[in-house]
Amino acid sequence: MNIHRLAGPVAALVIAGAITLSGCSGTSTAITAPAAGGSTQSPAAGQPAAQSGTREHPAALGSKISGKDWEVVVNSVALGANDAVKAANQFNGDAPVGSAYAVVNYTATYIGKDAKGGMPAEVGIDYVTPEGKTISRTSTIAVAPAPAFDGISPLYNGAATTGNIVIAVPTADGDKGVLAVRPGMLADTVFVAVK
């Protein structure tokens, strides 16, 4: 097989793919701060609202993160929740060495217009260390304490689901990281404080 014969078609495919993907950037995401008393930590006191939701100036717990099809509110984050996670299921083991379980409780509301509804699994929540390393919620294999978040059952316009997920976060500086919240598959990510 002649490699040089394939170079032209392969280059054309790469260019076409790059052009197609360039139009796949995230959709606009809005942040609504929680009502007074909704959180003990405000997003970056004195910072313009436009900077809220960044890693440096995360949105407060209780903020509403709105995308095209989903609204997400992180209600609470329980760091160091090893005992609660282990008690939730007999098969839940210890957190990995150097980590502790965090239980994240959140609400996802479907605001899309699709008559078929949407699956809450389209919403993404991960943990980001102070150094910038993302720890995916899917990398933690543990059953969350009740109520566990139901990401499978479809929701229709105006319906919501609330529940818990588990993420193993570093014990050394777990309280200094942030949550990366994506209100939909193609939505922009917003960062939310963990305390």
Buried (B, 14 or more C-beta within 10 A) or exposed (E): EEEEEEEEEEEEEEEEEEEEEEEEEBEEBEBBBBEEEBBEBBBBEEEEEEEBBBEEBBBBBBBBBBBBBBBBBBBBBBBBBBEBBBEBEEEBEEBEEEBBBBBBBBBBBBBBEEEEBBBBEBBBBBBBBBEEEEBEBEEBEBBBBEEBBBBEEEBEBEBBBBBBBBBBBBBEEBBEBBBBBBBBBEBBBBBBBBB
